[in-house]
Amino acid sequence: MGNVAVGGLEHEPTEGREARNSVGAASTMSDPTLTLQKKQPAPPKLPMPPEEELEERFKAVLNTMNLPPDKLTLLSQYDNDKKWELVCDQERFQVKSPPSTYLSKIKSFYQDQGGVSRRLKKRIQDATQVLKALEISLRTNHIGWAQEFLDEQNKGLDVLVEYLSHAQSDSSFDVESVENGGTLPERQKPAERSMEDLTKSSSSGHTHGVTRAARALTVRIGATLSHRMHKKSHLSYQRDDIHVCIMCLRAIMNYQSGFNLVMNHPRCVNEITLSLNSRNPRTKALVLELLAAVCLVRGGHDIILSAFDNFKEVSKERNRFEKLMEYFINDDNNIDFMVACMQFINIVVHSVENMNFRVHLQYEFTHLGLDKYLESVKQTESEKLQVQIQAYLDNVLDVGALLEDAENRGGVLEHVEDLQNVNVQLSAQLQEIEQQTTERTAELETQLMQATKETELLKESLRESCSQVSVLQQRERERELDREREKDRECRRTSISQSPSELDQKIQELQDKGLIRVGRNASGALDIQVVPVKVIEYVQSPTPSTQPSTDTSSPTLHSSPPPASAPGGPPPPPPPP
């Protein structure tokens, strides 16, 4: 869960440059005799081994990098040159930068506390560079390197916590605590008392007879002390070692084992919380992100509240979260810090399951002026800040509304009892209606069965009627056919009765022309005789060849007997004219 909570934290903008310089910084750390500003030249590139050996060494490097599956797939698609370059970088980095090198340097920084301010400034710069290289190593090295850094022999987490503690107790942060309303350390109290004494003497010069030289000395001492305090305050604002140390702790918390060590460490979360006194808003935003990640883990909420109780004692707060609200209200020019602060408040207040405790935490921030300030910044242009503010307002518990609901509970209970009585009555009525409905349903089912039987009978009678209708239709069609046939026969009779009259007309015409004779024989039957016709035929006789002939052809008359007429038959055709 630690990886999930902390893995989403955004890296600082300088980490890109730090990642590019990781190999050079690590090689510098391998030799304690060299200064941190110098970089060793890159070693010559080794010849590439055979492909099988390269694949084995590349797989070994991937196994030590603790990467997600998608990243492993992407790296596996590299060509042999890139694979060999990655293998060389990893092996060179592992050999030349063991965790003990970083730890020995960091220990030397906080164990050597003496020296003038120039030496202190140089020590802070060197420590910042070492911590940057360490943070890159914790992020980029394989998980085995980080486990070696955190094991019982090296105790890297203890070293970082110890350095953070010494850095926060430095004189520059004491000046910050004075400017924020704290108290001066014991080593500055003599100078403060001497300045107050001289100031009092100058204010009462007419009583004690203080000379003009004494007043001038007072002004010079006050100006010198003020200049030193301003210089130390400016130095504290520029130093980045605490910020980079917090980044190292974040890199450790990205591992599950490292997150568990941070949760179980007796001082780590307390020292991270005390880093809120830094004047760097980036550092305060990073601290709040880490504390929010711890608060989301089981048991982390109690650790966070205990850390802020310790912060209250160290910073001399009257109320818990007082400094946090002061920074939140006054540092309104840094949106990232305001978003991180509002997100942390949301998690601390609204991640509690106990409603009473949740109201208590909510009242702590309300008492410190959170509600009034949120009303003034609700219309901010930052969408991220608007989301966090709206999330807090949506989850706020309205105690007044809860109290009113509790007071109205008696009336609500009476109303519920009345509703229960009404429900009982309605249930009885419902049962009665269900019984009546059941009886009515049975009756309707009986009627339905009877209606079904009657319907079957009607269907049967309908089928019989349909068959009878079919028979009648067939008979009607037969009768229609008979009538049509009778009509045809009648038409034929009519045509036959009309044909003799026409025959009589023809016979009469032939008789008028004298071509036939009509009479009756002895039996009374009709007798038609055809009048014979004479045909004159002209025949030309041949002429002999020896004698010319002047004979002309003479007609020859033939008579043909008239054809016999059949009694009752049609008359023969007349001869041609």
DAZI-V242517 format. One record per run of one state. SS is the DSSP state (a for helix, b for strand, c for the rest). FROM is the first residue (numbers start at 0). LEN is the number of residues. If there is no record, write none. Layout:
# DAZI-V242517
{{SS/FROM/LEN} {SS/FROM/LEN}}
This chain:
# DAZI-V242517
{{c/0/1} {a/1/6} {c/7/7} {a/14/6} {c/20/1} {a/21/8} {c/29/21} {a/50/13} {c/63/5} {a/68/8} {c/76/3} {a/79/17} {c/96/2} {a/98/13} {c/111/5} {a/116/24} {c/140/2} {a/142/8} {c/150/5} {a/155/13} {c/168/2} {a/170/9} {c/179/6} {a/185/18} {c/203/1} {a/204/4} {c/208/3} {a/211/27} {c/238/2} {a/240/13} {c/253/2} {a/255/9} {c/264/3} {a/267/10} {c/277/3} {a/280/15} {c/295/4} {a/299/15} {c/314/7} {a/321/9} {c/330/4} {a/334/16} {c/350/4} {a/354/13} {c/367/2} {a/369/7} {c/376/6} {a/382/13} {c/395/3} {a/398/9} {c/407/1} {a/408/104} {c/512/3} {b/515/5} {c/520/5} {b/525/5} {c/530/3} {b/533/6} {c/539/14} {b/553/6} {c/559/18}}
